Amino acid sequence: MNTQLIRKYNVPGPRYTSYPTVPYWDETGLDPGDWESTLIKAFAESYDDGISLYIHLPFCESLCTFCGCHKKITKRHSVEDPYIKTVLKEWKLYTELLPITPIIKEIHLGGGTPTFFSPDNLKRLIYGILDEAETAEQVEFSFEGHPNNTTKEHLQALYDLGFRRVSYGVQDYDPHVQFAINRIQPFDTVKRVHEWSKEIGYTSVNHDLVFGLPHQIKESIRDTIEKTNELRPDRIAFYSYAHVPWIKGNGQRGFNDEDLPKDDEKRGLYELGKHMFYENEYVEIGMDHFALRSDGLYEAMQYGNLHRNFMGYTAGATKVMIGLGMSAISDSWYSFAQNEKNIKDYEQRVERGEIPIFRGHILNETDLMIRRQILNVMCRFETEFDGSEHQFRQIKTRLSELEEDELIRISGRTIRVTETGIPFVRNVCMAFDLKLHKNKPKEKLFSQTV
């Protein structure tokens, strides 16, 4: 890895799970009627394709100090029942709004810690969702499991409901690193739940690993990936740690800044990991993801069906994604809408019979065009620019340095990311981001790109 390139391009930048990115959503807010009309429009246009559901289950029993998610720390499991009732009421508001019964293609349970909830309560939640909908012939139901509290009963209950994909948050196996991030989980614990998953019949098991954590060094990354390769998960997400304490407050102050690997040292951890994945027959998929050739994510990339949204990379695109639960984000392609981030506010809005959104963004034609470009770059590492000549000249000028550094190639209106440029894909996307360049942030908003 070229350390000069790392130092040059390691700047704050978005992860582009959406365009426009959340800080650039319309400051005047989102009128609920506008959100509902764009949702109904997209639903009608893509009815046969089905919809995706993201259900946010925010509770955790302890705080992981590297985490940037919206969560609620509690050991009181009495919170499960009222929260599920509220989520199902919110879902009922949507099914009453939609003109015909929705077809569900995807469900993803995220958090927080979905396996904080008991197997019986998770079954009640999913039965309640499916009672108000039909399911597509080919569905992808997935959930995030915490290795420390995912039981065989959890896995069997969700498998019986149609779940075939599970993602385990591993992060790192080094005890020193685990202590710093308050995430103590021995390898044997992960091995147990991984093997249970395969024994029950899950066809895609993902492990989340993170590089750039406090006290991480090459030896700890090497040991973590050797252990991961021993279990041979179908997918691996190898994320860059996003150090954003100015956004997440004390939750990311469980260690000192000097404990974090910096710049080329941090990227060296990624390059080591990537090399080890390649040696074990994993293929790089999009940004920071790897999969075996037998996994659906690899197939989606081969056939050009790979998609990226607030749930991350998925094997198929739906035009409509409805987010249920506190802080969940919905996407109608033409607009984004985020739910109230405070549980009490969320529950009160739903009890009043309101879809509980508090902010969002309606995309104009330029937004939609740029969104397509960024999705292409993120999912296929290339795009054919279909905007105006003036816009293309602007973007081409911003891409000139990346082209000189051989991170991209431009031929006509086609922009391709080179193999050298893949680690800098966020920087490439930033060149397309008209809103970012029109209104550069005066304060810290994003994590470092490399």
C-alpha positions as CSV (number, residue, x, y, z in Angstrom):
1,M,0.0,0.0,0.0
2,N,1.3,3.4,-1.0
3,T,1.7,5.4,2.2
4,Q,1.8,8.7,0.3
5,L,-1.7,7.9,-1.2
6,I,-3.0,7.1,2.3
7,R,-1.8,10.4,3.8
8,K,-3.1,12.3,0.8
9,Y,-6.6,10.8,0.7
10,N,-7.3,9.9,4.3
11,V,-9.7,12.8,4.9
12,P,-13.2,12.9,6.5
13,G,-15.8,11.6,4.2
14,P,-19.2,9.8,4.1
15,R,-19.8,6.1,3.9
16,Y,-22.5,6.7,1.4
17,T,-25.2,4.4,2.7
18,S,-27.4,7.1,1.2
19,Y,-27.2,10.0,-1.2
20,P,-27.7,12.8,-0.1
21,T,-26.0,11.8,3.1
22,V,-28.0,12.5,6.3
23,P,-26.2,15.8,7.2
24,Y,-27.3,17.2,3.8
25,W,-31.0,16.3,4.1
26,D,-33.4,19.2,3.7
27,E,-33.0,21.5,6.7
28,T,-36.7,22.4,6.6
29,G,-37.7,18.9,7.5
30,L,-39.9,16.4,5.7
31,D,-43.7,16.9,5.5
32,P,-45.3,13.5,6.4
33,G,-47.7,13.9,3.4
34,D,-44.7,14.2,1.0
35,W,-43.1,11.1,2.5
36,E,-46.4,9.1,2.2
37,S,-47.0,10.2,-1.4
38,T,-43.5,9.2,-2.6
39,L,-43.8,5.9,-0.7
40,I,-47.1,5.1,-2.4
41,K,-45.6,6.1,-5.8
42,A,-42.6,3.8,-5.4
43,F,-44.7,1.0,-4.0
44,A,-47.1,1.1,-7.0
45,E,-44.2,1.2,-9.5
46,S,-42.4,-1.8,-8.0
47,Y,-45.2,-3.8,-6.4
48,D,-44.2,-7.2,-7.9
49,D,-40.6,-6.7,-6.8
50,G,-41.7,-6.6,-3.1
51,I,-40.4,-4.4,-0.3
52,S,-37.7,-4.6,2.3
53,L,-38.2,-4.2,6.0
54,Y,-35.6,-3.0,8.4
55,I,-36.6,-3.5,12.1
56,H,-34.5,-1.6,14.6
57,L,-34.3,-3.4,18.0
58,P,-32.3,-1.0,20.1
59,F,-31.7,-2.6,23.4
60,C,-28.3,-3.8,24.6
61,E,-27.3,-5.1,28.1
62,S,-23.9,-3.3,28.0
63,L,-22.2,-0.5,26.0
64,C,-19.6,-1.4,23.4
65,T,-17.4,1.7,23.4
66,F,-16.6,1.5,19.6
67,C,-20.3,1.5,18.6
68,G,-21.9,4.3,16.7
69,C,-25.5,2.8,16.6
70,H,-28.6,4.2,18.1
71,K,-29.1,2.0,21.2
72,K,-30.6,1.9,24.7
73,I,-28.6,0.3,27.4
74,T,-30.7,-1.7,29.9
75,K,-30.8,-5.1,31.6
76,R,-34.6,-4.8,32.1
77,H,-36.2,-7.3,29.7
78,S,-39.6,-6.0,30.6
79,V,-39.0,-3.4,27.8
80,E,-39.4,-6.1,25.1
81,D,-43.2,-6.5,25.2
82,P,-44.2,-2.8,24.9
83,Y,-41.6,-2.1,22.2
84,I,-42.8,-5.0,20.1
85,K,-46.4,-3.8,20.5
86,T,-45.4,-0.3,19.3
87,V,-43.4,-1.7,16.3
88,L,-46.4,-3.8,15.2
89,K,-48.7,-0.7,15.6
90,E,-46.3,1.3,13.4
91,W,-46.4,-1.5,10.8
92,K,-50.2,-1.5,10.9
93,L,-50.1,2.3,10.1
94,Y,-48.1,1.5,7.0
95,T,-50.2,-1.4,5.8
96,E,-53.3,0.8,6.2
97,L,-51.6,3.5,4.1
98,L,-50.5,1.3,1.3
99,P,-53.2,0.7,-1.3
100,I,-52.8,-3.1,-1.4
101,T,-51.2,-5.8,0.7
102,P,-47.4,-5.6,0.5
103,I,-45.2,-8.4,-0.6
104,I,-42.1,-8.8,1.7
105,K,-38.9,-9.7,0.0
106,E,-36.4,-8.8,2.7
107,I,-36.5,-8.5,6.5
108,H,-33.4,-7.5,8.5
109,L,-33.4,-7.3,12.3
110,G,-30.7,-4.8,13.4
111,G,-29.8,-3.0,16.5
112,G,-28.8,-2.6,19.2
113,T,-28.9,-6.3,19.9
114,P,-31.8,-8.2,18.3
115,T,-31.0,-11.3,20.4
116,F,-31.6,-9.2,23.5
117,F,-35.2,-10.2,22.8
118,S,-36.4,-13.7,23.8
119,P,-37.1,-16.2,21.0
120,D,-40.8,-16.1,21.9
121,N,-40.9,-12.3,21.5
122,L,-39.0,-12.4,18.2
123,K,-41.5,-15.0,16.9
124,R,-44.4,-12.8,18.0
125,L,-42.8,-9.8,16.2
126,I,-42.3,-11.7,12.9
127,Y,-45.7,-13.4,13.0
128,G,-47.2,-10.0,13.6
129,I,-45.3,-8.6,10.6
130,L,-46.2,-11.5,8.3
131,D,-49.9,-11.5,9.3
132,E,-50.2,-8.1,7.5
133,A,-48.4,-9.1,4.3
134,E,-47.6,-11.7,1.7
135,T,-44.1,-13.0,1.2
136,A,-42.1,-13.2,-2.1
137,E,-41.2,-16.6,-3.6
138,Q,-37.5,-15.9,-2.8
139,V,-37.0,-14.1,0.4
140,E,-34.0,-13.0,2.4
141,F,-34.5,-12.8,6.1
142,S,-31.5,-11.9,8.2
143,F,-30.6,-10.8,11.7
144,E,-27.7,-9.6,13.7
145,G,-26.7,-11.9,16.6
146,H,-24.5,-11.1,19.6
147,P,-22.4,-14.2,20.2
148,N,-22.7,-13.8,23.9
149,N,-26.5,-14.1,24.1
150,T,-27.6,-15.8,20.9
151,T,-28.9,-19.1,22.0
152,K,-29.7,-22.3,20.0
153,E,-33.4,-21.5,20.7
154,H,-33.0,-18.0,19.0
155,L,-31.4,-19.6,15.9
156,Q,-34.0,-22.4,15.6
157,A,-37.0,-20.0,16.2
158,L,-35.8,-17.6,13.5
159,Y,-34.9,-20.4,11.1
160,D,-38.4,-21.8,11.4
161,L,-39.7,-18.4,10.4
162,G,-37.6,-18.3,7.2
163,F,-34.4,-16.7,8.4
164,R,-31.4,-18.1,6.5
165,R,-28.7,-15.4,7.1
166,V,-27.2,-14.3,10.4
167,S,-24.4,-11.8,11.1
168,Y,-22.2,-12.0,14.2
169,G,-20.4,-9.0,15.6
170,V,-16.9,-10.4,16.3
171,Q,-14.7,-7.3,15.9
172,D,-11.4,-8.7,17.2
173,Y,-10.3,-11.7,19.4
174,D,-7.4,-10.0,21.2
175,P,-8.3,-9.7,24.9
176,H,-6.6,-6.3,25.2
177,V,-8.6,-4.9,22.3
178,Q,-11.8,-6.5,23.6
179,F,-11.3,-4.9,27.1
180,A,-10.8,-1.5,25.5
181,I,-14.0,-1.7,23.5
182,N,-16.0,-3.4,26.4
183,R,-16.8,-6.4,24.1
184,I,-15.5,-9.5,25.9
185,Q,-16.3,-12.7,23.8
186,P,-13.9,-15.6,23.6
187,F,-13.3,-17.5,20.3
188,D,-15.1,-20.6,21.7
189,T,-18.2,-18.5,22.2
190,V,-18.2,-17.4,18.6
191,K,-17.3,-20.9,17.4
192,R,-20.3,-22.4,19.3
193,V,-22.9,-20.1,17.8
194,H,-21.3,-20.3,14.3
195,E,-21.5,-24.1,14.4
196,W,-25.1,-24.1,15.8
197,S,-26.0,-21.8,12.8
198,K,-24.5,-24.3,10.3
199,E,-26.0,-27.3,12.1
200,I,-29.5,-25.8,12.0
201,G,-29.2,-24.9,8.3
202,Y,-28.4,-21.3,7.9
203,T,-27.0,-20.8,4.4
204,S,-25.1,-17.6,4.9
205,V,-23.2,-16.8,8.1
206,N,-21.4,-13.4,8.3
207,H,-18.7,-12.3,10.7
208,D,-18.2,-8.5,11.3
209,L,-14.6,-7.6,11.9
210,V,-13.2,-4.1,12.5
211,F,-9.8,-2.7,11.8
212,G,-8.4,0.4,13.4
213,L,-9.6,-0.4,17.0
214,P,-7.6,0.7,20.0
215,H,-4.5,-1.3,20.7
216,Q,-4.8,-3.3,17.4
217,I,-1.5,-4.4,15.8
218,K,-0.7,-6.7,13.0
219,E,-0.3,-9.7,15.3
220,S,-3.8,-9.3,16.7
221,I,-5.3,-8.9,13.3
222,R,-3.4,-11.9,12.0
223,D,-4.6,-14.0,14.9
224,T,-8.2,-12.8,14.5
225,I,-8.3,-13.6,10.8
226,E,-6.7,-17.0,11.3
227,K,-9.4,-17.8,13.8
228,T,-12.1,-16.5,11.4
229,N,-10.7,-18.5,8.5
230,E,-10.8,-21.6,10.8
231,L,-14.6,-21.2,11.0
232,R,-14.9,-20.1,7.3
233,P,-17.9,-17.9,7.4
234,D,-19.7,-17.4,4.1
235,R,-19.3,-13.6,4.3
236,I,-16.9,-11.3,6.1
237,A,-17.4,-7.5,6.7
238,F,-14.1,-5.9,7.4
239,Y,-15.0,-2.4,8.5
240,S,-12.9,0.6,9.2
241,Y,-13.5,1.8,12.8
242,A,-15.3,5.1,12.6
243,H,-14.0,7.2,15.4
244,V,-16.6,9.9,15.7
245,P,-16.8,10.8,19.5
246,W,-18.0,14.3,18.6
247,I,-21.2,12.7,17.4
248,K,-21.6,9.8,19.7
249,G,-20.4,11.4,22.9
250,N,-18.9,9.4,25.8
251,G,-19.8,6.1,24.2
252,Q,-16.7,6.4,22.1
253,R,-14.4,7.6,24.9
254,G,-13.6,4.3,26.5
255,F,-10.0,4.7,25.4
256,N,-7.6,7.4,24.5
257,D,-7.0,8.7,20.9
258,E,-3.4,7.7,21.1
259,D,-4.4,4.1,21.5
260,L,-5.8,4.1,17.9
261,P,-3.6,3.0,15.0
262,K,-3.1,5.9,12.6
263,D,-3.2,6.5,8.8
264,D,-0.8,4.1,7.0
265,E,-0.5,1.9,10.1
266,K,-4.3,1.5,10.2
267,R,-4.5,0.8,6.5
268,G,-1.7,-1.8,6.9
269,L,-4.1,-3.7,9.1
270,Y,-6.6,-3.8,6.3
271,E,-4.1,-4.8,3.7
272,L,-2.9,-7.7,5.9
273,G,-6.5,-8.8,6.4
274,K,-7.4,-8.6,2.7
275,H,-4.3,-10.6,1.7
276,M,-5.3,-13.3,4.2
277,F,-8.9,-13.4,2.9
278,Y,-7.6,-13.8,-0.7
279,E,-5.4,-16.6,0.4
280,N,-8.5,-18.4,1.8
281,E,-10.5,-18.0,-1.4
282,Y,-12.6,-15.0,-0.4
283,V,-13.5,-12.4,-3.1
284,E,-13.7,-8.7,-2.4
285,I,-17.3,-7.4,-2.8
286,G,-18.0,-3.7,-2.9
287,M,-16.3,-1.8,-0.1
288,D,-14.9,-3.6,3.0
289,H,-16.8,-6.9,2.2
290,F,-15.6,-10.3,1.3
291,A,-17.5,-13.5,0.3
292,L,-16.9,-17.0,-0.8
293,R,-17.9,-17.8,-4.3
294,S,-20.7,-20.0,-3.0
295,D,-22.4,-17.1,-1.3
296,G,-25.3,-15.1,-2.7
297,L,-23.4,-11.8,-2.3
298,Y,-20.8,-13.0,-4.8
299,E,-23.4,-14.1,-7.2
300,A,-25.2,-10.7,-6.9
301,M,-21.9,-9.0,-7.8
302,Q,-21.3,-11.2,-10.8
303,Y,-24.8,-10.6,-12.2
304,G,-24.8,-6.8,-11.4
305,N,-27.6,-7.1,-8.8
306,L,-25.5,-5.9,-5.8
307,H,-27.2,-3.1,-3.9
308,R,-26.3,-0.8,-1.0
309,N,-28.6,0.8,1.4
310,F,-28.9,1.6,5.1
311,M,-28.7,-2.1,5.8
312,G,-25.4,-2.3,4.0
313,Y,-24.8,-4.5,0.9
314,T,-27.7,-6.7,-0.1
315,A,-28.0,-9.3,-2.8
316,G,-31.0,-7.6,-4.5
317,A,-32.6,-4.2,-4.7
318,T,-36.1,-3.2,-3.8
319,K,-37.3,0.3,-4.5
320,V,-39.1,0.5,-1.1
321,M,-37.4,-0.1,2.2
322,I,-39.6,0.6,5.3
323,G,-37.8,1.1,8.6
324,L,-39.7,0.2,11.7
325,G,-38.7,1.1,15.3
326,M,-36.8,3.9,17.0
327,S,-34.4,5.8,14.7
328,A,-35.0,3.4,11.7
329,I,-34.6,5.0,8.3
330,S,-37.0,4.3,5.4
331,D,-36.2,4.7,1.7
332,S,-38.8,5.1,-1.1
333,W,-36.0,5.7,-3.7
334,Y,-37.5,9.2,-4.2
335,S,-37.2,10.1,-0.5
336,F,-35.7,9.2,2.9
337,A,-37.4,9.4,6.3
338,Q,-36.0,8.7,9.7
339,N,-38.0,7.8,12.8
340,E,-37.8,9.6,16.1
341,K,-34.5,8.7,17.8
342,N,-35.9,8.8,21.4
343,I,-37.9,5.8,22.4
344,K,-40.5,7.8,24.3
345,D,-41.0,10.2,21.4
346,Y,-41.2,7.3,19.0
347,E,-43.8,5.4,21.1
348,Q,-45.9,8.5,21.8
349,R,-46.1,9.3,18.1
350,V,-47.2,5.8,17.2
351,E,-49.8,5.8,20.0
352,R,-51.2,8.9,18.5
353,G,-51.6,7.1,15.2
354,E,-48.8,9.0,13.4
355,I,-46.0,7.5,11.3
356,P,-43.2,8.6,13.6
357,I,-40.8,10.4,11.2
358,F,-38.9,13.5,12.5
359,R,-36.7,14.2,9.5
360,G,-36.0,13.2,5.9
361,H,-35.4,14.4,2.4
362,I,-37.2,14.5,-1.0
363,L,-34.8,13.8,-3.8
364,N,-34.9,16.1,-6.8
365,E,-33.8,14.9,-10.3
366,T,-30.2,15.9,-9.7
367,D,-30.1,14.0,-6.4
368,L,-31.5,10.9,-8.1
369,M,-28.9,11.1,-10.9
370,I,-26.0,11.4,-8.4
371,R,-27.5,8.7,-6.2
372,R,-27.3,6.3,-9.2
373,Q,-23.7,7.3,-9.9
374,I,-22.6,6.7,-6.3
375,L,-24.5,3.4,-6.1
376,N,-22.8,2.2,-9.3
377,V,-19.3,3.1,-7.9
378,M,-20.0,1.5,-4.6
379,C,-21.5,-1.7,-6.0
380,R,-19.8,-2.2,-9.4
381,F,-16.7,0.1,-9.2
382,E,-17.7,1.8,-12.3
383,T,-20.4,4.1,-13.7
384,E,-21.6,5.6,-17.0
385,F,-22.3,9.3,-16.2
386,D,-25.7,10.3,-17.4
387,G,-26.0,13.8,-16.2
388,S,-25.4,17.1,-18.0
389,E,-22.2,18.1,-19.8
390,H,-21.7,20.9,-17.3
391,Q,-22.0,18.5,-14.3
392,F,-19.7,16.0,-16.0
393,R,-17.0,18.6,-16.4
394,Q,-17.3,19.6,-12.8
395,I,-17.0,16.0,-11.6
396,K,-14.2,15.2,-14.0
397,T,-12.2,18.1,-12.7
398,R,-12.6,16.8,-9.1
399,L,-11.6,13.3,-10.3
400,S,-8.4,14.5,-12.1
401,E,-6.1,13.9,-9.2
402,L,-7.5,10.5,-8.6
403,E,-7.0,9.7,-12.3
404,E,-3.4,11.0,-12.1
405,D,-2.7,8.8,-9.2
406,E,-4.2,5.8,-11.2
407,L,-7.0,5.2,-8.7
408,I,-9.6,5.6,-11.5
409,R,-9.7,5.5,-15.3
410,I,-12.0,7.7,-17.4
411,S,-13.0,6.7,-20.9
412,G,-15.6,8.9,-22.5
413,R,-18.2,9.2,-19.8
414,T,-17.3,5.9,-18.1
415,I,-15.5,6.1,-14.8
416,R,-13.8,2.9,-13.5
417,V,-12.2,2.4,-10.2
418,T,-8.8,0.5,-10.5
419,E,-7.7,-2.2,-8.2
420,T,-5.4,0.3,-6.6
421,G,-8.3,2.6,-6.2
422,I,-10.7,0.3,-4.4
423,P,-9.4,1.3,-0.9
424,F,-10.2,4.9,-1.9
425,V,-13.7,4.3,-3.2
426,R,-15.2,6.7,-0.7
427,N,-12.9,9.5,-2.1
428,V,-14.1,8.7,-5.6
429,C,-17.8,9.0,-4.5
430,M,-17.0,12.3,-2.8
431,A,-16.1,13.7,-6.3
432,F,-19.7,13.1,-7.4
433,D,-21.2,14.6,-4.2
434,L,-22.5,17.9,-5.4
435,K,-24.0,18.8,-2.0
436,L,-20.7,18.2,-0.2
437,H,-18.8,20.4,-2.5
438,K,-21.4,23.1,-2.6
439,N,-21.5,23.3,1.2
440,K,-18.3,21.9,2.8
441,P,-18.8,21.2,6.5
442,K,-17.3,23.7,8.9
443,E,-17.2,21.1,11.7
444,K,-16.4,17.4,11.9
445,L,-19.2,15.3,10.5
446,F,-17.6,12.1,9.1
447,S,-15.0,9.5,9.9
448,Q,-11.7,9.2,8.0
449,T,-12.1,7.6,4.6
450,V,-9.0,5.3,4.8
